C-alpha cells in the first residue's frame, strides 16, 4: 500500500465516531437549552445542530475526516410564533432536548461497553 | 465551549424568569399604590429580555455580534415602565384626589399580572427540566472516565 498512512490512534474508527457523535450531541444539548432559556426573548429565532448529517458526510469521506470534524449551530427561521417575533416552540424544544439526552446516553453506553472490552484486552479488569 | 455551558445557559434562564416573577409580584403588590418616590401613582413595570452575547469578554461579544458565537443564554435588557394611561377613579374623600375629586390609580390589571406570573413560572420549570436533562447526561459522561 502506498501513500501516507493515517496517524495511529489507540482508538478504532468506530470509537472515534462515537466520541465525535457524543461531542455533536453535547453541543446540540447546549443549543437546545439556549432556545428554551430564550423562549421569552423578543425577536429570538431558535438554532439547532444537525450533527447527524455532518457526521454521515464525514464518514463518506473516510475515517480521517471524522477526527477533524467540528460542529456548528445553525439558526432556524420558523418565523414569528408570537407578536413579539419570538420563534421558539417550547414543547418542540423540550421534546428535542429529551430525545437528544437519550441519544447521548445511548451513545455513551455503547462507547463505555467498547472501552470495557479494551480494558479487558489490556488486562486492566483483573 | 465551556464544559458546563448548557448548565450556565439554563441558569441564566432561571435568573431571567425569576426576575420576571419579582417584577410581576411588585406590580401586584403595588396595584393600589397612589404615591411613589418619583411622584404620582405606581406604573406597572415590564421586563425586556435579550439573548446574551458571550461572557462579557471582547472575544465573546465579537463572536456574538458576528452571529457565529456559542450560545450564551439570556439576560434582562431593561425593566421599562408601562406607559398606558393610569386609571382615574372618582374618590373625593381621598387625600390624593385632584380638584374634581378624581384619584389616579396604578395601571395594573391583576388578571394580566396573574397570567404573566403563570407564564414566568412555566418558563422557569422548562429551564429546570432542561437543566435536569443536562445534568443526567453529564453524569453519564463522567462514567466514561
Boltz contact constraints between the chains, C-beta under 6 A:
constraints:
  - contact:
      token1: [A, 29]
      token2: [B, 6]
      max_distance: 6.0
  - contact:
      token1: [A, 29]
      token2: [B, 134]
      max_distance: 6.0
  - contact:
      token1: [A, 30]
      token2: [B, 5]
      max_distance: 6.0
  - contact:
      token1: [A, 30]
      token2: [B, 6]
      max_distance: 6.0
  - contact:
      token1: [A, 31]
      token2: [B, 71]
      max_distance: 6.0
  - contact:
      token1: [A, 33]
      token2: [B, 6]
      max_distance: 6.0
  - contact:
      token1: [A, 33]
      token2: [B, 9]
      max_distance: 6.0
  - contact:
      token1: [A, 33]
      token2: [B, 10]
      max_distance: 6.0
  - contact:
      token1: [A, 33]
      token2: [B, 130]
      max_distance: 6.0
  - contact:
      token1: [A, 34]
      token2: [B, 9]
      max_distance: 6.0
  - contact:
      token1: [A, 34]
      token2: [B, 71]
      max_distance: 6.0
  - contact:
      token1: [A, 36]
      token2: [B, 126]
      max_distance: 6.0
  - contact:
      token1: [A, 36]
      token2: [B, 130]
      max_distance: 6.0
  - contact:
      token1: [A, 37]
      token2: [B, 9]
      max_distance: 6.0
  - contact:
      token1: [A, 37]
      token2: [B, 12]
      max_distance: 6.0
  - contact:
      token1: [A, 37]
      token2: [B, 13]
      max_distance: 6.0
  - contact:
      token1: [A, 37]
      token2: [B, 73]
      max_distance: 6.0
  - contact:
      token1: [A, 37]
      token2: [B, 74]
      max_distance: 6.0
  - contact:
      token1: [A, 37]
      token2: [B, 127]
      max_distance: 6.0
  - contact:
      token1: [A, 38]
      token2: [B, 51]
      max_distance: 6.0
  - contact:
      token1: [A, 38]
      token2: [B, 74]
      max_distance: 6.0
  - contact:
      token1: [A, 39]
      token2: [B, 123]
      max_distance: 6.0
  - contact:
      token1: [A, 40]
      token2: [B, 49]
      max_distance: 6.0
  - contact:
      token1: [A, 40]
      token2: [B, 123]
      max_distance: 6.0
  - contact:
      token1: [A, 41]
      token2: [B, 49]
      max_distance: 6.0
  - contact:
      token1: [A, 41]
      token2: [B, 50]
      max_distance: 6.0
  - contact:
      token1: [A, 41]
      token2: [B, 51]
      max_distance: 6.0
  - contact:
      token1: [A, 41]
      token2: [B, 74]
      max_distance: 6.0
  - contact:
      token1: [A, 44]
      token2: [B, 51]
      max_distance: 6.0
  - contact:
      token1: [A, 90]
      token2: [B, 126]
      max_distance: 6.0
  - contact:
      token1: [A, 97]
      token2: [B, 130]
      max_distance: 6.0
  - contact:
      token1: [A, 97]
      token2: [B, 133]
      max_distance: 6.0
  - contact:
      token1: [A, 101]
      token2: [B, 133]
      max_distance: 6.0
  - contact:
      token1: [A, 101]
      token2: [B, 137]
      max_distance: 6.0
  - contact:
      token1: [A, 104]
      token2: [B, 137]
      max_distance: 6.0
  - contact:
      token1: [A, 105]
      token2: [B, 140]
      max_distance: 6.0
  - contact:
      token1: [A, 108]
      token2: [B, 140]
      max_distance: 6.0
  - contact:
      token1: [A, 112]
      token2: [B, 144]
      max_distance: 6.0
